Amino acid sequence: MIRSFDAVLFDMDGLMIDTESVSASSWRLAGESLDIHIPEELIHSMVGLSVTRSLERVIEHYGDRTLGQALSEACRHHYRRQLAEDDIPLKTGIEAVLEWLSGQNIPRAVATSTQRLMCDLKLQRTGLARYFDISVAGDEVSHTKPAPDVFLAAAAKLDIAPERCIVLEDSPYGLLAGLAAGMRVILVPDMIKPSADDQAKALATCDSLHDALSLLKTL
């Protein structure tokens, strides 16, 4: 079979690892600790964004930089504590996808908005690090998602043309980043249901990683 792609690039949070729920919980705890109500819509609007972009979103929402920074710092504190103390659950089906790609000798890389320190911690603690020789973190590029930088950097490290890469993503921002990189994107939504417009832009929207694997085998 002649495949239409040469590599698969993976988002991390919400796609491979169930950390978006941890992030949402951390924002709620941050709000409680400072006696500030953080609307669920604001929390959901930050899914897939880097720490820096999330901070900008919070500052914009409250119109107060000092408060925004305090909430962001409290959120990071609770997030790190939960990752250090609690289990980090994998998304169902991710190991099956990675095992198949590995068995087919198909190159793969992580392209995440998460900063390097946290990226390495998550990959090591979940055991997913063994599947990846290449990863690009959010603090290693000029602009994070929805800009294409992390995906373009990952493709360059793999020495594979962007148009020959398939992206697996869960968030609208990741979709936009993959498309801006000139790549085809398979959406596997996590916390946010994609809009009809997003679904139209994606190569496909899958209910699970098992469905995404079935699709990959046909491409």
Secondary structure, DSSP 8 states (H G I E B T S, - for coil): ---S-SEEEE--BTTTB--HHHHHHHHHHHHHHTT----HHHHHHTTT--HHHHHHHHHHHHT-HHHHHHHHHHHHHHHHHHHHHS---B-TTHHHHHHHHHHTT--EEEE-SS-HHHHHHHHHHHTGGGG-SEEE-GGGSSS-TTSSHHHHHHHHHHT--GGGEEEEESSHHHHHHHHHTT-EEEE--SSS---HHHHHHSSEE-SSHHHHHHHHTT-
